[in-house]
Amino acid sequence: MVATNAELKILVVDDDRDIVGWLSQLFRLQGFRVSTAYDGREALDEVAKELPDLILMDLMMPNMDGKTAICHLHQKEETSGIPIIVLSAAPPHNKKARKKMFGASRKQVKQILQKPTPMMQLMTEVKRCLDL
């Protein structure tokens, strides 16, 4: 049975409240359930409440950055399979830099997109990661 968008939850994590608002609205209009966080620590708290089907994660944030949050998610069995799309103004641009930045958790990171990302490209990547 194929999941509908309304059955799928996306966690949007970014310290820029405008980006969080824009992405939340975009995905809600597409029928997804959306939760939000403004740093890595809040993201881990949200994941502990309810596992999302996908996480959109910024890298550079206060309190706990995205890289650290991704490593924490990867270390727990129940969260290590959650696909992550990184949205960053300064993403690692090649496999070597990606391996260095994410280590063992790099396979959980399904895509790395540079901000700003065109809406259609982002939706295509989200649907691909969710097998829609």
N, CA, C and O atoms as a Tinker XYZ file with bonds, in Angstrom:
   528  protein
     1  N      0.836000   -1.183000    0.000000    73     2
     2  CA     0.000000    0.000000    0.000000    64     1     3
     3  C      0.882000    1.248000    0.000000    63     2     4     5
     4  O      1.828000    1.341000    0.781000    81     3
     5  N      0.579000    2.185000   -0.856000    73     3     6
     6  CA     1.350000    3.414000   -0.973000    64     5     7
     7  C      0.823000    4.434000    0.029000    63     6     8     9
     8  O     -0.385000    4.641000    0.140000    81     7
     9  N      1.744000    5.073000    0.759000    73     7    10
    10  CA     1.352000    6.109000    1.725000    64     9    11
    11  C      0.908000    7.359000    0.986000    63    10    12    13
    12  O      1.435000    7.693000   -0.075000    81    11
    13  N     -0.071000    8.046000    1.566000    73    11    14
    14  CA    -0.463000    9.337000    1.024000    64    13    15
    15  C      0.334000   10.412000    1.741000    63    14    16    17
    16  O      0.882000   10.172000    2.817000    81    15
    17  N      0.399000   11.582000    1.154000    73    15    18
    18  CA     1.140000   12.682000    1.780000    64    17    19
    19  C      0.646000   12.956000    3.197000    63    18    20    21
    20  O      1.452000   13.257000    4.079000    81    19
    21  N     -0.664000   12.859000    3.433000    73    19    22
    22  CA    -1.229000   13.172000    4.743000    64    21    23
    23  C     -0.760000   12.196000    5.819000    63    22    24    25
    24  O     -0.829000   12.507000    7.009000    81    23
    25  N     -0.290000   11.034000    5.416000    73    23    26
    26  CA     0.218000   10.049000    6.375000    64    25    27
    27  C      1.696000   10.265000    6.672000    63    26    28    29
    28  O      2.249000    9.629000    7.568000    81    27
    29  N      2.334000   11.154000    5.929000    73    27    30
    30  CA     3.777000   11.353000    6.041000    64    29    31
    31  C      4.098000   12.650000    6.780000    63    30    32    33
    32  O      3.450000   13.679000    6.585000    81    31
    33  N      5.116000   12.567000    7.631000    73    31    34
    34  CA     5.507000   13.722000    8.432000    64    33    35
    35  C      6.914000   14.164000    8.060000    63    34    36    37
    36  O      7.834000   13.351000    7.971000    81    35
    37  N      7.065000   15.460000    7.845000    73    35    38
    38  CA     8.353000   16.070000    7.539000    64    37    39
    39  C      8.738000   16.986000    8.691000    63    38    40    41
    40  O      7.931000   17.798000    9.146000    81    39
    41  N      9.975000   16.852000    9.160000    73    39    42
    42  CA    10.523000   17.753000   10.175000    64    41    43
    43  C     11.424000   18.756000    9.474000    63    42    44    45
    44  O     12.384000   18.375000    8.805000    81    43
    45  N     11.114000   20.037000    9.628000    73    43    46
    46  CA    11.889000   21.124000    9.030000    64    45    47
    47  C     12.751000   21.745000   10.128000    63    46    48    49
    48  O     12.230000   22.207000   11.143000    81    47
    49  N     14.081000   21.755000    9.921000    73    47    50
    50  CA    15.010000   22.248000   10.934000    64    49    51
    51  C     15.900000   23.332000   10.331000    63    50    52    53
    52  O     16.700000   23.065000    9.435000    81    51
    53  N     15.750000   24.555000   10.831000    73    51    54
    54  CA    16.560000   25.685000   10.363000    64    53    55
    55  C     16.455000   26.792000   11.399000    63    54    56    57
    56  O     15.397000   26.963000   12.006000    81    55
    57  N     17.517000   27.542000   11.614000    73    55    58
    58  CA    17.457000   28.646000   12.576000    64    57    59
    59  C     16.821000   29.897000   11.980000    63    58    60    61
    60  O     16.511000   30.835000   12.715000    81    59
    61  N     16.622000   29.930000   10.682000    73    59    62
    62  CA    15.975000   31.063000   10.022000    64    61    63
    63  C     14.459000   30.820000   10.027000    63    62    64    65
    64  O     13.956000   29.951000    9.314000    81    63
    65  N     13.756000   31.589000   10.826000    73    63    66
    66  CA    12.311000   31.387000   10.987000    64    65    67
    67  C     11.547000   31.604000    9.684000    63    66    68    69
    68  O     10.511000   30.975000    9.470000    81    67
    69  N     12.037000   32.480000    8.812000    73    67    70
    70  CA    11.375000   32.685000    7.524000    64    69    71
    71  C     11.465000   31.421000    6.662000    63    70    72    73
    72  O     10.489000   31.038000    6.017000    81    71
    73  N     12.616000   30.787000    6.652000    73    71    74
    74  CA    12.783000   29.557000    5.873000    64    73    75
    75  C     11.902000   28.448000    6.438000    63    74    76    77
    76  O     11.255000   27.718000    5.688000    81    75
    77  N     11.880000   28.326000    7.759000    73    75    78
    78  CA    11.030000   27.314000    8.393000    64    77    79
    79  C      9.570000   27.561000    8.037000    63    78    80    81
    80  O      8.843000   26.622000    7.712000    81    79
    81  N      9.136000   28.815000    8.097000    73    79    82
    82  CA     7.758000   29.152000    7.757000    64    81    83
    83  C      7.430000   28.852000    6.311000    63    82    84    85
    84  O      6.376000   28.289000    6.013000    81    83
    85  N      8.321000   29.223000    5.416000    73    83    86
    86  CA     8.104000   28.992000    3.987000    64    85    87
    87  C      8.040000   27.500000    3.681000    63    86    88    89
    88  O      7.133000   27.048000    2.982000    81    87
    89  N      8.995000   26.735000    4.200000    73    87    90
    90  CA     9.012000   25.290000    3.940000    64    89    91
    91  C      7.808000   24.596000    4.576000    63    90    92    93
    92  O      7.219000   23.696000    3.977000    81    91
    93  N      7.450000   25.007000    5.770000    73    91    94
    94  CA     6.282000   24.422000    6.439000    64    93    95
    95  C      5.028000   24.629000    5.605000    63    94    96    97
    96  O      4.244000   23.702000    5.400000    81    95
    97  N      4.849000   25.845000    5.131000    73    95    98
    98  CA     3.678000   26.154000    4.307000    64    97    99
    99  C      3.700000   25.347000    3.012000    63    98   100   101
   100  O      2.681000   24.784000    2.611000    81    99
   101  N      4.845000   25.290000    2.365000    73    99   102
   102  CA     4.987000   24.534000    1.113000    64   101   103
   103  C      4.546000   23.086000    1.304000    63   102   104   105
   104  O      3.757000   22.568000    0.514000    81   103
   105  N      5.051000   22.436000    2.343000    73   103   106
   106  CA     4.741000   21.016000    2.536000    64   105   107
   107  C      3.332000   20.787000    3.056000    63   106   108   109
   108  O      2.718000   19.773000    2.726000    81   107
   109  N      2.811000   21.691000    3.850000    73   107   110
   110  CA     1.412000   21.556000    4.278000    64   109   111
   111  C      0.468000   21.690000    3.080000    63   110   112   113
   112  O     -0.526000   20.970000    2.985000    81   111
   113  N      0.781000   22.608000    2.173000    73   111   114
   114  CA    -0.040000   22.756000    0.967000    64   113   115
   115  C      0.013000   21.505000    0.093000    63   114   116   117
   116  O     -0.911000   21.249000   -0.679000    81   115
   117  N      1.070000   20.740000    0.208000    73   115   118
   118  CA     1.193000   19.477000   -0.527000    64   117   119
   119  C      0.559000   18.315000    0.243000    63   118   120   121
   120  O      0.565000   17.176000   -0.224000    81   119
   121  N      0.012000   18.612000    1.426000    73   119   122
   122  CA    -0.717000   17.613000    2.183000    64   121   123
   123  C      0.085000   16.872000    3.237000    63   122   124   125
   124  O     -0.443000   15.956000    3.868000    81   123
   125  N      1.347000   17.238000    3.449000    73   123   126
   126  CA     2.172000   16.582000    4.456000    64   125   127
   127  C      1.863000   17.138000    5.841000    63   126   128   129
   128  O      1.407000   18.273000    5.978000    81   127
   129  N      2.115000   16.326000    6.866000    73   127   130
   130  CA     2.140000   16.826000    8.233000    64   129   131
   131  C      3.540000   17.378000    8.453000    63   130   132   133
   132  O      4.515000   16.789000    7.986000    81   131
   133  N      3.655000   18.499000    9.155000    73   131   134
   134  CA     4.945000   19.167000    9.322000    64   133   135
   135  C      5.164000   19.501000   10.790000    63   134   136   137
   136  O      4.260000   19.979000   11.476000    81   135
   137  N      6.383000   19.241000   11.262000    73   135   138
   138  CA     6.806000   19.751000   12.558000    64   137   139
   139  C      8.065000   20.579000   12.315000    63   138   140   141
   140  O      8.707000   20.449000   11.273000    81   139
   141  N      8.413000   21.424000   13.270000    73   139   142
   142  CA     9.523000   22.348000   13.067000    64   141   143
   143  C     10.460000   22.368000   14.267000    63   142   144   145
   144  O     10.080000   22.042000   15.392000    81   143
   145  N     11.695000   22.763000   13.986000    73   143   146
   146  CA    12.701000   22.967000   15.021000    64   145   147
   147  C     13.652000   24.048000   14.522000    63   146   148   149
   148  O     13.815000   24.238000   13.317000    81   147
   149  N     14.279000   24.757000   15.464000    73   147   150
   150  CA    15.134000   25.884000   15.102000    64   149   151
   151  C     16.606000   25.661000   15.420000    63   150   152   153
   152  O     17.423000   26.564000   15.245000    81   151
   153  N     16.946000   24.468000   15.886000    73   151   154
   154  CA    18.339000   24.061000   16.044000    64   153   155
   155  C     18.375000   22.546000   16.210000    63   154   156   157
   156  O     17.330000   21.901000   16.293000    81   155
   157  N     19.563000   21.989000   16.258000    73   155   158
   158  CA    19.710000   20.545000   16.334000    64   157   159
   159  C     19.119000   19.935000   17.588000    63   158   160   161
   160  O     18.548000   18.846000   17.538000    81   159
   161  N     19.248000   20.623000   18.713000    73   159   162
   162  CA    18.696000   20.114000   19.975000    64   161   163
   163  C     17.183000   20.019000   19.885000    63   162   164   165
   164  O     16.603000   19.006000   20.276000    81   163
   165  N     16.533000   21.064000   19.372000    73   163   166
   166  CA    15.081000   21.030000   19.203000    64   165   167
   167  C     14.677000   19.926000   18.230000    63   166   168   169
   168  O     13.643000   19.283000   18.411000    81   167
   169  N     15.489000   19.705000   17.201000    73   167   170
   170  CA    15.204000   18.637000   16.233000    64   169   171
   171  C     15.184000   17.281000   16.925000    63   170   172   173
   172  O     14.279000   16.480000   16.692000    81   171
   173  N     16.176000   17.014000   17.777000    73   171   174
   174  CA    16.218000   15.747000   18.501000    64   173   175
   175  C     15.013000   15.606000   19.433000    63   174   176   177
   176  O     14.472000   14.511000   19.588000    81   175
   177  N     14.595000   16.707000   20.051000    73   175   178
   178  CA    13.407000   16.681000   20.908000    64   177   179
   179  C     12.153000   16.350000   20.101000    63   178   180   181
   180  O     11.316000   15.565000   20.546000    81   179
   181  N     12.022000   16.947000   18.914000    73   179   182
   182  CA    10.867000   16.680000   18.049000    64   181   183
   183  C     10.848000   15.227000   17.591000    63   182   184   185
   184  O      9.793000   14.594000   17.564000    81   183
   185  N     12.007000   14.703000   17.235000    73   183   186
   186  CA    12.108000   13.311000   16.787000    64   185   187
   187  C     11.724000   12.366000   17.934000    63   186   188   189
   188  O     11.112000   11.324000   17.699000    81   187
   189  N     12.078000   12.725000   19.160000    73   187   190
   190  CA    11.742000   11.899000   20.319000    64   189   191
   191  C     10.222000   11.853000   20.552000    63   190   192   193
   192  O      9.704000   10.858000   21.058000    81   191
   193  N      9.516000   12.920000   20.188000    73   191   194
   194  CA     8.060000   12.964000   20.349000    64   193   195
   195  C      7.363000   12.065000   19.332000    63   194   196   197
   196  O      6.463000   11.299000   19.677000    81   195
   197  N      7.791000   12.170000   18.075000    73   195   198
   198  CA     7.204000   11.372000   16.987000    64   197   199
   199  C      8.222000   11.300000   15.855000    63   198   200   201
   200  O      8.755000   12.316000   15.409000    81   199
   201  N      8.477000   10.086000   15.406000    73   199   202
   202  CA     9.449000    9.913000   14.328000    64   201   203
   203  C      8.908000   10.488000   13.022000    63   202   204   205
   204  O      7.816000   10.121000   12.590000    81   203
   205  N      9.661000   11.383000   12.395000    73   203   206
   206  CA     9.248000   11.885000   11.082000    64   205   207
   207  C      9.623000   10.879000    9.993000    63   206   208   209
   208  O     10.437000    9.982000   10.209000    81   207
   209  N      9.022000   11.046000    8.842000    73   207   210
   210  CA     9.355000   10.201000    7.695000    64   209   211
   211  C     10.535000   10.767000    6.918000    63   210   212   213
   212  O     11.185000   10.057000    6.150000    81   211
   213  N     10.806000   12.059000    7.126000    73   211   214
   214  CA    11.897000   12.744000    6.438000    64   213   215
   215  C     12.274000   13.976000    7.261000    63   214   216   217
   216  O     11.422000   14.599000    7.894000    81   215
   217  N     13.563000   14.316000    7.240000    73   215   218
   218  CA    14.035000   15.523000    7.908000    64   217   219
   219  C     14.728000   16.415000    6.890000    63   218   220   221
   220  O     15.580000   15.952000    6.132000    81   219
   221  N     14.365000   17.697000    6.870000    73   219   222
   222  CA    15.089000   18.720000    6.124000    64   221   223
   223  C     15.932000   19.457000    7.150000    63   222   224   225
   224  O     15.390000   20.053000    8.081000    81   223
   225  N     17.258000   19.426000    6.993000    73   223   226
   226  CA    18.155000   19.901000    8.048000    64   225   227
   227  C     19.149000   20.927000    7.516000    63   226   228   229
   228  O     19.874000   20.668000    6.556000    81   227
   229  N     19.170000   22.090000    8.153000    73   227   230
   230  CA    20.219000   23.078000    7.919000    64   229   231
   231  C     21.469000   22.589000    8.654000    63   230   232   233
   232  O     21.367000   21.784000    9.580000    81   231
   233  N     22.626000   23.062000    8.256000    73   231   234
   234  CA    23.857000   22.653000    8.935000    64   233   235
   235  C     24.303000   23.655000    9.988000    63   234   236   237
   236  O     24.634000   23.267000   11.109000    81   235
   237  N     24.315000   24.928000    9.648000    73   235   238
   238  CA    24.853000   25.936000   10.559000    64   237   239
   239  C     23.723000   26.563000   11.373000    63   238   240   241
   240  O     22.952000   27.385000   10.876000    81   239
   241  N     23.649000   26.141000   12.664000    73   239   242
   242  CA    22.627000   26.632000   13.579000    64   241   243
   243  C     23.245000   26.799000   14.963000    63   242   244   245
   244  O     24.258000   26.169000   15.269000    81   243
   245  N     22.644000   27.643000   15.804000    73   243   246
   246  CA    23.154000   27.805000   17.173000    64   245   247
   247  C     22.785000   26.596000   18.037000    63   246   248   249
   248  O     22.020000   25.728000   17.615000    81   247
   249  N     23.331000   26.556000   19.233000    73   247   250
   250  CA    23.071000   25.523000   20.236000    64   249   251
   251  C     23.598000   24.151000   19.810000    63   250   252   253
   252  O     24.525000   23.633000   20.434000    81   251
   253  N     23.035000   23.562000   18.776000    73   251   254
   254  CA    23.552000   22.325000   18.204000    64   253   255
   255  C     23.401000   22.414000   16.701000    63   254   256   257
   256  O     22.298000   22.617000   16.194000    81   255
   257  N     24.505000   22.261000   15.986000    73   255   258
   258  CA    24.451000   22.367000   14.526000    64   257   259
   259  C     23.842000   21.105000   13.907000    63   258   260   261
   260  O     23.647000   20.093000   14.581000    81   259
   261  N     23.552000   21.194000   12.620000    73   259   262
   262  CA    22.931000   20.085000   11.913000    64   261   263
   263  C     23.806000   18.851000   11.836000    63   262   264   265
   264  O     23.316000   17.728000   11.952000    81   263
   265  N     25.095000   19.053000   11.642000    73   263   266
   266  CA    26.021000   17.920000   11.566000    64   265   267
   267  C     25.978000   17.097000   12.848000    63   266   268   269
   268  O     25.913000   15.869000   12.792000    81   267
   269  N     26.013000   17.757000   13.996000    73   267   270
   270  CA    25.964000   17.066000   15.285000    64   269   271
   271  C     24.629000   16.354000   15.470000    63   270   272   273
   272  O     24.592000   15.216000   15.939000    81   271
   273  N     23.535000   17.016000   15.105000    73   271   274
   274  CA    22.216000   16.392000   15.221000    64   273   275
   275  C     22.122000   15.151000   14.341000    63   274   276   277
   276  O     21.568000   14.135000   14.760000    81   275
   277  N     22.657000   15.225000   13.126000    73   275   278
   278  CA    22.639000   14.080000   12.223000    64   277   279
   279  C     23.426000   12.917000   12.820000    63   278   280   281
   280  O     22.997000   11.767000   12.727000    81   279
   281  N     24.561000   13.203000   13.425000    73   279   282
   282  CA    25.367000   12.150000   14.067000    64   281   283
   283  C     24.593000   11.499000   15.212000    63   282   284   285
   284  O     24.633000   10.279000   15.369000    81   283
   285  N     23.885000   12.305000   16.016000    73   283   286
   286  CA    23.062000   11.755000   17.109000    64   285   287
   287  C     21.952000   10.869000   16.555000    63   286   288   289
   288  O     21.692000    9.792000   17.092000    81   287
   289  N     21.306000   11.311000   15.498000    73   287   290
   290  CA    20.235000   10.519000   14.888000    64   289   291
   291  C     20.770000    9.187000   14.367000    63   290   292   293
   292  O     20.123000    8.150000   14.507000    81   291
   293  N     21.935000    9.228000   13.779000    73   291   294
   294  CA    22.529000    8.013000   13.198000    64   293   295
   295  C     22.908000    6.989000   14.278000    63   294   296   297
   296  O     22.904000    5.786000   14.020000    81   295
   297  N     23.228000    7.456000   15.455000    73   295   298
   298  CA    23.696000    6.561000   16.521000    64   297   299
   299  C     22.587000    5.732000   17.158000    63   298   300   301
   300  O     22.873000    4.722000   17.801000    81   299
   301  N     21.345000    6.130000   16.995000    73   299   302
   302  CA    20.230000    5.394000   17.594000    64   301   303
   303  C     19.533000    4.548000   16.532000    63   302   304   305
   304  O     19.220000    5.028000   15.442000    81   303
   305  N     19.301000    3.304000   16.863000    73   303   306
   306  CA    18.689000    2.382000   15.910000    64   305   307
   307  C     17.350000    2.885000   15.385000    63   306   308   309
   308  O     17.074000    2.791000   14.189000    81   307
   309  N     16.509000    3.427000   16.288000    73   307   310
   310  CA    15.164000    3.847000   15.880000    64   309   311
   311  C     15.162000    5.090000   14.986000    63   310   312   313
   312  O     14.165000    5.362000   14.317000    81   311
   313  N     16.266000    5.850000   14.966000    73   311   314
   314  CA    16.301000    7.063000   14.136000    64   313   315
   315  C     17.321000    6.988000   12.997000    63   314   316   317
   316  O     17.381000    7.889000   12.160000    81   315
   317  N     18.104000    5.941000   12.962000    73   315   318
   318  CA    19.173000    5.859000   11.957000    64   317   319
   319  C     18.657000    5.645000   10.537000    63   318   320   321
   320  O     19.401000    5.837000    9.576000    81   319
   321  N     17.401000    5.254000   10.395000    73   319   322
   322  CA    16.854000    5.041000    9.057000    64   321   323
   323  C     16.051000    6.202000    8.510000    63   322   324   325
   324  O     15.540000    6.131000    7.393000    81   323
   325  N     15.932000    7.267000    9.279000    73   323   326
   326  CA    15.166000    8.430000    8.804000    64   325   327
   327  C     15.984000    9.134000    7.723000    63   326   328   329
   328  O     17.111000    9.557000    7.985000    81   327
   329  N     15.434000    9.268000    6.508000    73   327   330
   330  CA    16.179000    9.974000    5.466000    64   329   331
   331  C     16.287000   11.464000    5.778000    63   330   332   333
   332  O     15.360000   12.071000    6.313000    81   331
   333  N     17.425000   12.033000    5.436000    73   331   334
   334  CA    17.699000   13.444000    5.703000    64   333   335
   335  C     18.110000   14.128000    4.412000    63   334   336   337
   336  O     18.943000   13.619000    3.661000    81   335
   337  N     17.519000   15.281000    4.164000    73   335   338
   338  CA    17.959000   16.166000    3.086000    64   337   339
   339  C     18.574000   17.378000    3.764000    63   338   340   341
   340  O     17.912000   18.066000    4.540000    81   339
   341  N     19.827000   17.635000    3.472000    73   339   342
   342  CA    20.520000   18.798000    4.018000    64   341   343
   343  C     20.268000   19.987000    3.098000    63   342   344   345
   344  O     20.455000   19.907000    1.884000    81   343
   345  N     19.841000   21.086000    3.704000    73   343   346
   346  CA    19.693000   22.364000    3.004000    64   345   347
   347  C     20.665000   23.323000    3.667000    63   346   348   349
   348  O     20.506000   23.656000    4.842000    81   347
   349  N     21.669000   23.769000    2.927000    73   347   350
   350  CA    22.696000   24.595000    3.544000    64   349   351
   351  C     23.208000   25.647000    2.577000    63   350   352   353
   352  O     23.270000   25.427000    1.368000    81   351
   353  N     23.570000   26.788000    3.130000    73   351   354
   354  CA    24.189000   27.836000    2.326000    64   353   355
   355  C     25.626000   27.463000    1.964000    63   354   356   357
   356  O     26.173000   27.962000    0.981000    81   355
   357  N     26.234000   26.581000    2.765000    73   355   358
   358  CA    27.624000   26.175000    2.542000    64   357   359
   359  C     27.753000   24.647000    2.652000    63   358   360   361
   360  O     28.381000   24.147000    3.585000    81   359
   361  N     27.158000   23.903000    1.700000    73   359   362
   362  CA    27.220000   22.446000    1.785000    64   361   363
   363  C     28.574000   21.904000    1.325000    63   362   364   365
   364  O     29.278000   22.569000    0.565000    81   363
   365  N     28.943000   20.704000    1.779000    73   363   366
   366  CA    30.146000   20.066000    1.239000    64   365   367
   367  C     29.868000   19.698000   -0.219000    63   366   368   369
   368  O     28.805000   19.162000   -0.531000    81   367
   369  N     30.820000   19.984000   -1.114000    73   367   370
   370  CA    30.531000   19.862000   -2.543000    64   369   371
   371  C     31.020000   18.587000   -3.211000    63   370   372   373
   372  O     30.700000   18.352000   -4.376000    81   371
   373  N     31.777000   17.767000   -2.517000    73   371   374
   374  CA    32.224000   16.532000   -3.168000    64   373   375
   375  C     32.171000   15.379000   -2.167000    63   374   376   377
   376  O     31.955000   15.585000   -0.973000    81   375
   377  N     32.374000   14.158000   -2.676000    73   375   378
   378  CA    32.256000   12.970000   -1.835000    64   377   379
   379  C     33.255000   12.973000   -0.687000    63   378   380   381
   380  O     32.929000   12.555000    0.424000    81   379
   381  N     34.451000   13.435000   -0.945000    73   379   382
   382  CA    35.480000   13.449000    0.104000    64   381   383
   383  C     35.074000   14.393000    1.238000    63   382   384   385
   384  O     35.197000   14.044000    2.413000    81   383
   385  N     34.593000   15.585000    0.887000    73   383   386
   386  CA    34.157000   16.548000    1.908000    64   385   387
   387  C     32.925000   16.031000    2.647000    63   386   388   389
   388  O     32.790000   16.230000    3.855000    81   387
   389  N     32.029000   15.369000    1.919000    73   387   390
   390  CA    30.825000   14.797000    2.529000    64   389   391
   391  C     31.206000   13.693000    3.518000    63   390   392   393
   392  O     30.657000   13.622000    4.618000    81   391
   393  N     32.141000   12.839000    3.123000    73   391   394
   394  CA    32.600000   11.758000    4.002000    64   393   395
   395  C     33.254000   12.331000    5.258000    63   394   396   397
   396  O     33.020000   11.847000    6.366000    81   395
   397  N     34.064000   13.351000    5.077000    73   395   398
   398  CA    34.734000   13.976000    6.211000    64   397   399
   399  C     33.724000   14.636000    7.154000    63   398   400   401
   400  O     33.858000   14.535000    8.374000    81   399
   401  N     32.722000   15.306000    6.597000    73   399   402
   402  CA    31.752000   16.016000    7.419000    64   401   403
   403  C     30.811000   15.067000    8.161000    63   402   404   405
   404  O     30.561000   15.257000    9.351000    81   403
   405  N     30.288000   14.052000    7.477000    73   403   406
   406  CA    29.240000   13.219000    8.059000    64   405   407
   407  C     29.710000   11.846000    8.545000    63   406   408   409
   408  O     28.988000   11.183000    9.289000    81   407
   409  N     30.886000   11.416000    8.146000    73   407   410
   410  CA    31.403000   10.128000    8.600000    64   409   411
   411  C     30.433000    9.006000    8.287000    63   410   412   413
   412  O     29.913000    8.913000    7.175000    81   411
   413  N     30.190000    8.146000    9.283000    73   411   414
   414  CA    29.324000    6.981000    9.097000    64   413   415
   415  C     27.873000    7.369000    8.814000    63   414   416   417
   416  O     27.139000    6.588000    8.209000    81   415
   417  N     27.450000    8.546000    9.234000    73   415   418
   418  CA    26.055000    8.956000    9.030000    64   417   419
   419  C     25.788000    9.481000    7.628000    63   418   420   421
   420  O     24.657000    9.860000    7.323000    81   419
   421  N     26.807000    9.514000    6.763000    73   419   422
   422  CA    26.621000   10.099000    5.427000    64   421   423
   423  C     25.606000    9.344000    4.575000    63   422   424   425
   424  O     25.007000    9.932000    3.675000    81   423
   425  N     25.400000    8.056000    4.837000    73   423   426
   426  CA    24.416000    7.290000    4.055000    64   425   427
   427  C     22.989000    7.664000    4.431000    63   426   428   429
   428  O     22.067000    7.459000    3.642000    81   427
   429  N     22.799000    8.211000    5.627000    73   427   430
   430  CA    21.485000    8.676000    6.043000    64   429   431
   431  C     21.135000    9.989000    5.336000    63   430   432   433
   432  O     19.961000   10.310000    5.155000    81   431
   433  N     22.154000   10.736000    4.943000    73   431   434
   434  CA    21.955000   11.992000    4.220000    64   433   435
   435  C     21.745000   11.641000    2.750000    63   434   436   437
   436  O     22.688000   11.303000    2.035000    81   435
   437  N     20.496000   11.728000    2.316000    73   435   438
   438  CA    20.132000   11.295000    0.971000    64   437   439
   439  C     20.454000   12.325000   -0.103000    63   438   440   441
   440  O     20.685000   11.979000   -1.262000    81   439
   441  N     20.468000   13.591000    0.292000    73   439   442
   442  CA    20.732000   14.654000   -0.674000    64   441   443
   443  C     21.247000   15.877000    0.075000    63   442   444   445
   444  O     20.873000   16.129000    1.220000    81   443
   445  N     22.105000   16.621000   -0.590000    73   443   446
   446  CA    22.605000   17.884000   -0.049000    64   445   447
   447  C     22.298000   18.952000   -1.079000    63   446   448   449
   448  O     22.776000   18.895000   -2.212000    81   447
   449  N     21.494000   19.930000   -0.677000    73   447   450
   450  CA    21.081000   20.999000   -1.576000    64   449   451
   451  C     21.571000   22.330000   -1.032000    63   450   452   453
   452  O     21.591000   22.561000    0.177000    81   451
   453  N     21.960000   23.187000   -1.944000    73   451   454
   454  CA    22.424000   24.518000   -1.546000    64   453   455
   455  C     21.256000   25.482000   -1.530000    63   454   456   457
   456  O     20.434000   25.510000   -2.445000    81   455
   457  N     21.200000   26.287000   -0.451000    73   455   458
   458  CA    20.182000   27.340000   -0.367000    64   457   459
   459  C     20.624000   28.518000   -1.212000    63   458   460   461
   460  O     21.818000   28.812000   -1.273000    81   459
   461  N     19.708000   29.191000   -1.855000    73   459   462
   462  CA    18.307000   28.820000   -2.006000    64   461   463
   463  C     18.150000   27.717000   -3.053000    63   462   464   465
   464  O     18.860000   27.694000   -4.059000    81   463
   465  N     17.227000   26.820000   -2.804000    73   463   466
   466  CA    16.954000   25.705000   -3.706000    64   465   467
   467  C     15.615000   25.961000   -4.389000    63   466   468   469
   468  O     14.646000   26.317000   -3.718000    81   467
   469  N     15.540000   25.789000   -5.695000    73   467   470
   470  CA    14.249000   25.958000   -6.371000    64   469   471
   471  C     13.193000   25.008000   -5.791000    63   470   472   473
   472  O     13.484000   23.848000   -5.501000    81   471
   473  N     11.985000   25.505000   -5.630000    73   471   474
   474  CA    10.899000   24.745000   -5.031000    64   473   475
   475  C     10.672000   23.407000   -5.737000    63   474   476   477
   476  O     10.481000   22.387000   -5.075000    81   475
   477  N     10.691000   23.399000   -7.047000    73   475   478
   478  CA    10.443000   22.162000   -7.798000    64   477   479
   479  C     11.544000   21.132000   -7.540000    63   478   480   481
   480  O     11.261000   19.940000   -7.416000    81   479
   481  N     12.783000   21.580000   -7.461000    73   479   482
   482  CA    13.883000   20.663000   -7.186000    64   481   483
   483  C     13.733000   20.062000   -5.786000    63   482   484   485
   484  O     13.934000   18.862000   -5.595000    81   483
   485  N     13.383000   20.892000   -4.822000    73   483   486
   486  CA    13.198000   20.414000   -3.460000    64   485   487
   487  C     12.057000   19.404000   -3.396000    63   486   488   489
   488  O     12.208000   18.355000   -2.769000    81   487
   489  N     10.929000   19.691000   -4.022000    73   487   490
   490  CA     9.803000   18.761000   -4.013000    64   489   491
   491  C     10.173000   17.444000   -4.693000    63   490   492   493
   492  O      9.786000   16.373000   -4.225000    81   491
   493  N     10.914000   17.519000   -5.786000    73   491   494
   494  CA    11.353000   16.310000   -6.476000    64   493   495
   495  C     12.216000   15.450000   -5.552000    63   494   496   497
   496  O     12.036000   14.233000   -5.496000    81   495
   497  N     13.144000   16.066000   -4.834000    73   495   498
   498  CA    14.025000   15.321000   -3.933000    64   497   499
   499  C     13.245000   14.729000   -2.756000    63   498   500   501
   500  O     13.501000   13.594000   -2.354000    81   499
   501  N     12.305000   15.484000   -2.206000    73   499   502
   502  CA    11.496000   14.984000   -1.101000    64   501   503
   503  C     10.700000   13.768000   -1.563000    63   502   504   505
   504  O     10.684000   12.746000   -0.878000    81   503
   505  N     10.052000   13.865000   -2.697000    73   503   506
   506  CA     9.259000   12.747000   -3.212000    64   505   507
   507  C     10.134000   11.537000   -3.519000    63   506   508   509
   508  O      9.722000   10.400000   -3.287000    81   507
   509  N     11.324000   11.768000   -4.031000    73   507   510
   510  CA    12.251000   10.666000   -4.315000    64   509   511
   511  C     12.666000    9.980000   -3.014000    63   510   512   513
   512  O     12.693000    8.752000   -2.943000    81   511
   513  N     12.985000   10.755000   -2.000000    73   511   514
   514  CA    13.393000   10.176000   -0.707000    64   513   515
   515  C     12.265000    9.416000   -0.016000    63   514   516   517
   516  O     12.509000    8.469000    0.732000    81   515
   517  N     11.038000    9.835000   -0.271000    73   515   518
   518  CA     9.873000    9.180000    0.340000    64   517   519
   519  C      9.249000    8.130000   -0.572000    63   518   520   521
   520  O      8.209000    7.559000   -0.245000    81   519
   521  N      9.881000    7.875000   -1.710000    73   519   522
   522  CA     9.368000    6.891000   -2.689000    64   521   523
   523  C      7.952000    7.198000   -3.129000    63   522   524   525
   524  O      7.115000    6.298000   -3.213000    81   523
   525  N      7.677000    8.463000   -3.410000    73   523   526
   526  CA     6.345000    8.866000   -3.882000    64   525   527
   527  C      6.315000    9.017000   -5.382000    63   526   528
   528  O      5.275000    9.351000   -5.948000    81   527
